[in-house]
Structures are given as C-alpha cells and as structure tokens.
C-alpha cells in the first residue's frame, strides 16, 4: 500500500508541476497579449488622428475649390 500511495503522490506532484508550468506559460501569453493590445490601441488612435487630419485637409481643399469656382463665375 505504501508503494501505491507514493506513486500516487508522485503523480499528483508531477501533475501539479505541469499545471504550474502551464499557468506560468498562460500568464506570459496574457502579458504579451496585453502589450500587443496596448500597442494596437495606440496605433489605432494615431491612425484615427491622421484620418481626421486628412478629412479636414480634404474639406479645406473642397471649400477652396468651391470659393475659386464662385469667384470665376463672377467674372
């Protein structure tokens, strides 16, 4: 009986070690994903700012074109 108990304890210890290694691996992956998410959020904000800038620039160009067209019509 002592031999089986020792084997069971060794198996439980081995399983516990494997689960701990898995937990550590998953924790590292979660940390990496959090970092990736932050980086992507920053990139997204930058791209939204660029888009807004380009839209403003386009609106300004359209307004300038319309002004020039009206000015030509007066002549």
C-alpha positions in Angstrom: 0.0 0.0 0.0 2.9 2.4 0.8 4.2 1.9 -2.7 0.9 2.8 -4.4 0.5 5.8 -2.2 4.0 7.0 -3.0 3.3 6.6 -6.7 0.0 8.5 -6.4 1.7 11.3 -4.6 4.5 11.4 -7.2 1.9 11.5 -10.0 0.0 14.3 -8.2 3.2 16.2 -7.7 4.1 15.8 -11.4 0.6 16.9 -12.5 0.8 19.9 -10.2 4.2 20.8 -11.7 2.8 20.6 -15.2 -0.2 22.7 -14.3 2.1 25.3 -12.7 4.2 25.4 -15.8 1.1 25.8 -17.9 -0.2 28.5 -15.7 3.1 30.4 -16.0 3.0 30.0 -19.8 -0.5 31.3 -20.0 0.3 34.2 -17.7 3.2 35.1 -20.1 0.9 34.9 -23.1 -1.7 37.1 -21.4 1.0 39.7 -20.6 2.2 39.6 -24.2 -1.4 40.0 -25.5 -2.0 42.9 -23.2 1.2 44.6 -24.5 0.1 43.9 -28.1 -3.4 45.3 -27.4 -1.9 48.5 -25.9 0.4 48.9 -28.9 -2.6 48.3 -31.3 -4.7 50.8 -29.4 -2.0 53.4 -29.7 -1.6 52.7 -33.4 -5.4 53.0 -33.8 -5.5 56.3 -32.1 -2.7 57.6 -34.3 -4.4 56.4 -37.5 -7.7 58.0 -36.4 -5.9 61.3 -35.9 -4.3 61.0 -39.3 -7.6 60.2 -40.9 -9.2 63.2 -39.2 -6.4 65.4 -40.4 -6.8 64.2 -44.0 -10.5 64.7 -43.8 -10.0 68.2 -42.5 -7.5 68.8 -45.3 -9.9 67.4 -47.9 -12.7 69.6 -46.6 -10.5 72.7 -46.8 -9.5 71.9 -50.3 -13.1 71.3 -51.4 -14.1 74.6 -49.8 -11.2 76.4 -51.5 -12.2 74.8 -54.8 -15.8 76.0 -54.4 -14.6 79.5 -53.5 -12.4 79.6 -56.6 -15.3 78.3 -58.8 -17.7 81.0 -57.4 -15.0 83.7 -58.0 -14.6 82.5 -61.6 -18.4 82.6 -62.1 -18.4 86.3 -61.1 -16.0 87.1 -63.9 
